[in-house]
Amino acid sequence: MKYLSLLLAFCLIAPLAYADNPDLPARLQKADKWVFCSGVDSPPMVFNDEKQNRAGVVVDLGEQIAKRLGNKKIEWRIIPFAGLIPAMLARQCDIIMDQLFDKPERREVIDMVNYMYSSQAVLVGKGNPHNIHKLDDLSGKKVAALNGSTIRVLLEEHNKKLQQAQKAPMKLVIYSTDTDAFQALRFGHADAYGTTVESAGWYQSIAPDLFETGVPSFARILTGVGIHKEDKALTAAVEQVIKAMQADGSYLQILKKWNIEDDQLEF
């Protein structure tokens, strides 16, 4: 009777254990580490802190994924944002751990697992010297943006509207890293900086006397990590991890740590 009770207890526990340890592709079960590709230049999402340690929302999330899917080491492979998807397609990484906006053209080439919402914004100098409050106000202005980013596409599309209205288009200055785009605004090489709401808020928080938001939140979109289309089991496993983190509260804890809890996914 004692052994029967133990057997029944095991049967009840086993499904719960499986839920915390999803199946993985065979090659990842054998690997001794995870390779995460990232631009590592978009605070507070993923960046190097003052001690040159990886930090941010995506870093905390990646550590949880690695822990819950085998407790393996992480190798962060730094790749410019525009090169992240090509790197994934070339099998240089297991997961793109960055702030990828979930767009149909990306879904055509990679799988995505969403972990939050995000929006766009335009950062300007303190006092808003160029009177920028909406996208039309960027007419004729120099605007810095990251190569391969959604904000670049949106600004290019708005340039067409400006031209149709017979207004001067904005002069887009494209950079390979978000940090360089931000520095362009900081040193006066650009009149505005198009980025995510999260990054705009971060820079404004660390230098409130130097910057403010000109064009507030717009173009809200789901945001996720990228996975190779052939790794369906990995995609399912990461989805399971995110759901488990939502259920146990660790997901919201990460977002609160970085003051972006308003971007959380709904259950």
C-alpha positions in Angstrom: 0.0 0.0 0.0 2.9 2.3 0.8 4.5 1.7 -2.6 1.2 2.3 -4.3 0.8 5.6 -2.6 4.3 6.6 -3.7 3.6 5.6 -7.3 0.4 7.7 -7.3 2.3 10.6 -5.9 4.9 10.3 -8.6 2.3 10.3 -11.3 0.8 13.5 -9.9 4.2 15.2 -9.7 5.5 14.1 -13.0 3.3 16.3 -15.2 4.3 19.3 -13.1 7.9 18.5 -13.5 7.5 18.2 -17.2 5.8 21.6 -17.4 8.9 23.2 -15.9 11.3 21.2 -18.1 9.9 21.3 -21.7 11.5 19.1 -24.4 14.3 20.6 -26.4 15.9 19.8 -29.8 18.5 17.1 -29.4 21.4 19.3 -30.3 20.5 21.7 -27.5 20.1 18.9 -25.0 23.7 18.0 -25.7 25.1 21.5 -25.8 26.9 22.8 -22.8 25.8 26.4 -23.3 23.2 28.7 -24.9 24.3 31.2 -27.6 22.3 34.4 -27.4 22.7 37.0 -30.2 22.0 40.6 -29.3 23.0 44.1 -30.1 23.6 44.8 -26.4 23.1 48.5 -26.9 19.5 49.3 -26.1 19.0 50.3 -22.4 17.0 49.3 -20.4 16.3 46.3 -22.6 19.9 45.0 -23.1 23.2 46.9 -22.5 26.5 46.9 -20.7 26.4 48.6 -17.3 29.2 50.7 -15.8 31.1 47.6 -14.9 30.7 46.2 -18.4 28.4 43.5 -17.3 25.3 42.6 -19.3 22.2 44.1 -17.9 18.5 44.8 -18.7 15.1 43.3 -19.2 16.2 40.9 -21.9 19.3 39.8 -19.9 17.1 38.9 -16.9 14.7 37.1 -19.1 17.5 35.2 -20.9 18.9 34.0 -17.6 15.6 32.6 -16.6 15.2 30.8 -19.9 18.6 29.3 -19.7 18.0 28.3 -16.1 14.6 26.7 -16.7 15.7 24.9 -19.9 18.7 23.0 -18.5 20.6 25.5 -16.3 23.3 26.0 -18.9 25.8 28.8 -19.3 25.1 31.7 -21.6 27.4 33.1 -24.3 26.3 36.5 -25.5 27.3 37.1 -29.1 27.2 40.8 -29.9 25.9 41.6 -33.4 24.6 44.9 -34.8 20.9 45.0 -34.8 20.4 44.8 -38.5 22.5 41.6 -38.6 20.6 39.7 -35.9 18.2 37.9 -38.2 20.9 37.0 -40.8 23.0 35.6 -37.9 20.1 33.5 -36.7 19.5 32.2 -40.3 23.3 31.3 -40.4 22.9 29.3 -37.2 25.3 31.6 -35.3 22.9 31.7 -32.3 20.2 29.7 -30.6 17.9 32.6 -29.7 17.9 36.3 -30.7 17.7 37.9 -27.2 16.8 41.5 -28.1 13.9 43.8 -28.6 12.4 42.4 -31.9 9.1 43.9 -32.9 6.7 41.3 -34.1 6.1 42.1 -37.7 4.8 39.9 -40.6 8.0 40.2 -42.6 10.0 38.9 -39.6 7.6 36.0 -39.1 8.2 35.0 -42.6 11.8 34.1 -41.9 12.0 33.3 -38.1 9.7 32.2 -35.3 9.0 34.7 -32.5 8.0 34.3 -28.8 6.5 37.6 -27.5 7.4 38.8 -24.0 6.1 42.3 -23.8 4.6 45.3 -25.7 6.5 48.3 -26.9 6.0 51.6 -28.6 8.0 54.3 -30.4 8.9 57.8 -29.3 11.1 60.7 -30.4 13.6 62.1 -27.9 14.7 65.7 -28.1 16.9 68.1 -26.2 15.7 69.6 -22.9 13.3 72.4 -23.5 12.5 71.0 -26.9 14.4 73.8 -28.8 13.0 72.7 -32.2 9.3 72.6 -31.1 8.9 68.9 -32.0 5.6 67.5 -30.7 4.3 65.3 -33.5 5.9 63.6 -36.5 5.0 66.4 -38.9 7.2 68.7 -36.8 10.2 66.6 -37.9 9.9 68.2 -41.4 13.4 69.4 -42.5 15.0 68.2 -39.2 17.9 65.8 -38.7 16.7 62.7 -37.0 18.9 59.9 -35.8 17.7 56.3 -35.8 19.0 52.7 -35.6 19.7 50.7 -38.8 17.2 47.8 -39.2 14.8 49.3 -36.6 11.0 49.7 -36.8 11.3 53.5 -36.1 13.5 53.9 -39.2 10.8 52.3 -41.3 8.0 54.4 -39.7 10.0 57.6 -40.2 10.7 56.7 -43.9 7.0 56.1 -44.4 6.2 59.5 -42.8 8.7 61.2 -45.1 6.5 60.1 -48.0 3.5 61.8 -46.3 5.5 65.0 -45.8 6.5 65.0 -49.5 2.9 64.4 -50.6 2.0 67.4 -48.5 4.8 69.4 -50.2 6.7 69.7 -47.0 10.4 69.2 -46.6 11.2 65.6 -45.6 13.2 64.9 -42.4 16.9 64.1 -42.9 17.4 60.6 -41.5 20.8 59.9 -40.1 21.2 56.1 -39.7 23.5 54.5 -37.2 24.6 50.9 -36.6 24.0 51.1 -32.8 21.4 52.7 -30.7 24.2 54.2 -28.5 25.6 56.0 -31.6 22.2 57.3 -32.5 21.7 58.7 -29.0 25.1 60.3 -29.0 24.2 62.1 -32.2 21.4 63.9 -30.4 23.6 64.4 -27.3 26.3 66.2 -29.2 24.0 68.2 -31.5 24.6 66.2 -34.7 20.9 65.5 -34.8 17.8 67.5 -33.8 15.9 64.4 -32.6 16.4 60.7 -31.9 13.8 58.1 -32.9 13.8 55.1 -30.7 11.6 52.9 -28.5 9.6 54.3 -25.5 11.7 52.2 -23.2 15.1 53.6 -24.5 13.7 57.1 -24.6 12.6 56.8 -21.0 15.9 55.4 -19.9 18.0 58.2 -21.4 15.6 60.8 -20.0 15.8 59.2 -16.5 19.6 59.2 -16.4 19.9 62.8 -17.8 16.6 64.6 -17.0 18.3 68.0 -17.4 19.5 67.2 -20.9 16.6 65.3 -22.6 12.8 65.0 -22.8 10.3 63.2 -25.0 9.1 65.3 -28.0 6.8 62.9 -29.7 5.2 60.6 -27.1 4.3 56.9 -27.4 2.9 55.8 -30.7 2.7 52.6 -32.9 2.3 50.0 -30.0 3.4 46.5 -31.0 4.1 43.1 -29.6 7.8 42.5 -28.9 9.7 39.2 -28.7 12.7 37.0 -29.1 13.7 35.3 -32.3 14.1 31.5 -32.9 15.0 29.5 -36.1 12.0 28.2 -37.9 13.4 24.7 -37.8 13.5 24.8 -34.0 9.8 24.4 -33.3 10.4 22.5 -30.1 12.6 25.3 -28.8 9.9 27.9 -29.7 7.3 25.8 -27.8 9.7 25.5 -24.8 10.4 29.2 -24.6 6.6 30.0 -24.8 6.1 27.5 -22.0 8.8 29.3 -19.9 7.2 32.7 -20.4 3.8 31.4 -19.4 5.3 29.7 -16.3 7.0 33.0 -15.4 3.7 34.9 -15.7 2.1 32.4 -13.4 4.8 32.5 -10.7 5.2 36.2 -10.7 8.9 36.3 -11.9 7.9 37.8 -15.2 6.2 40.9 -13.7 9.0 41.2 -11.2 11.5 41.7 -14.0 9.4 44.4 -15.7 8.9 46.2 -12.4 12.7 46.1 -11.8 13.2 48.1 -15.0 10.1 50.3 -14.6 8.3 49.0 -17.7 5.4 47.1 -16.1 2.9 49.0 -18.3 4.4 46.9 -21.2 3.4 43.6 -19.7 1.6 40.9 -21.7 -1.9 40.0 -20.7 -2.6 36.5 -19.4 
